Amino acid sequence: MTTERIGPPPTAGEREMLRSYLDFHRATLAMKTDGLSDEDLRRRSMPPSTLTLLGLVRHMAEVERAWFRRVFNGEDIPLVWSDEGDFQAAYDARTATRAEAFTAWRAEIEHARRIEAEAESLDVTAYAVRWEEEVSLRMVMLHLIHEYARHNGHADFLREAIDGTVGA
């Protein structure tokens, strides 16, 4: 599978720019996994770390779910891979498959896109229990961009260790 990644526009309104950067980073993570087997995707970076590309995809499914559905949309749903709310549980991909991880991740992205599109503006807020304060849709989108950018850096190193592939 070859992932299509469209760069953000050089000029746009704030909401379109945030959407574009978020989708760019989502596509970047998918690109880092293109052409790899389940075994490759489960390959750990280096002991004692348990970080894997598949674990990153699972983690980002949890992040999308938590911020858009649980926080912003107020849905009373558990995380996908942890009943205790442990985001780190998603990193344990020893028995995970591309199919289950990507199905969950893509589903959460579709929910996130719907929730964002239905919001009246970037200034709409929701209560974030973790911080005990209101957060705006703008902050949620910026936080997701930050999460993806950070983890895409991890994905760069993981992919290079697997087969030498480097680059954006």
N, C-alpha and C positions, 0 to 999 in steps of 0.2 A: 504494500500500500504506500502510495506517495501522498504526503499531506500537502495540500495547497495552503500557502501562507501569504496573506496579503498585507503589505506594509501599511501602517497608519498614514492617513493623508497629511500632507505638509501644512494644510490649513483646514480648519473645521471648527464648528461650535464645540463647546466644552463637552457636552454629552456624547456627541459623535466621536470626539477624540478619545474619551475614556473607553467607550465601546470598542473602538478600533484597536487601542493598545491592549485591552483585555483579550480580545480575540487573537491579536498577534501573538501574545504570550501563550495563550492556550494552544495555538497551532505550533508554536516553537516546541512545546513539550511533546506534542504528538510527533513532530519531525524527528526528535531525538530518539524515538522508539521505532521509526520506520525500518522495516526489513529485518527486525530481530525476532528470534524465537522466544518462546516462553522461558526457556532455560537462560538465554542471554539477558532477558529482562529481569530475571531473578538473581543475576550475578551481583554479589556484594562488592562494595567499593574496596574496602580493606579492613581487616580486623582491627579493632573490635566493632567497627561500624556495621550496622545491618542495612544501611542505605542501598537501595536498588532503584532502577528506573521504574519497575512495576510498583514498588512501594511509593515512589513519588506520584505516580498517576493515582493510586489509591488515596494518598494523603490529600491531593488536590480535589478529589471527589468529595472528601470530607469537608474541606475548607469551603468549597462552593456550597455544599449542603448547609453547613453551619451558618455562614454569613447571609446567604440569600434566603434560605427557607426557614431556618430556625430563628435567626435574629431578625432579619428584615421583614419577613412575611409572618412571623409569629407562629409557625407550625410546630406543634408538639410532637416531634419525631426524633427517634434516636439517631445516632451516627450510624453509618453503614456497617463498620467493622468493630464497633465497641459499644457495648451497652453501658459502660461506665463513663463515656464521654472522653476517652483517651485518644487524642489525635495521633499519638505515636503508634497505636495498635495497627494503623493502616500501613505502616512501614514494613511490618512483618509479612513479607510476600513469599515465604518459603513454599507454600502450596498454592499460591495464587496463579491465575491464568490471565493472559491478555484479554480473553473474551469477557471474563467477569469484571475485571478492573475497568476496561474501556467501556463496557456497557453501563456500569454505574457512573463513571466519570461523564460520559456523554449525556446521560439522563439528567445529571445534576446541572450540567451546563445549559441544557434546554430549559430546565426549571428557572435557572438564574436569568436567562435571557427574557423569559416570559415575565418574571417578576419585575425586572428592570424596565421593560417596555411598558408595563402597566402603571408604573409609578408616574405621578403627575410631573415631578421635577426631581432634580438632584438634591433638593433641599428637604424632601420628605424624610422623616426620621422614624426610627424604631428604637425600642429600649434594649440595650445590650447588657444582659445580666452580668457578664464577665467584668465589665467596666463600671457597672451600676450607673449608667448614664445613657442619654439618647445619642444615637449615631445617625448621620445622614446617609442617603444612598451614595452621595459623592464619596464619603469616607469609605464606605464598603467597597466601592469600585476601585478606589485608590489602594485600599488594603490588598485586594485580590491581585492587582497589578504588581504590587510589591512582593507578595507571596510567590507569584509565578516567576518574576524576574530573579528572585533569590534562588528558587529551586531549579530554574533553568540553568543557572550557573553550575549547580550540582550535576544536573543532567549532562552538561557539556563534558565534565570530567568522567562521569560514569560511562558515557558513550565512547569517549576516546579510549578508555581502558578496555572496552569490549572488543572493538575492531579498528581503532585508530581514526575513526571519523571525527573530524573537527570542523568548526565553522558555525556560522549563525544558524 
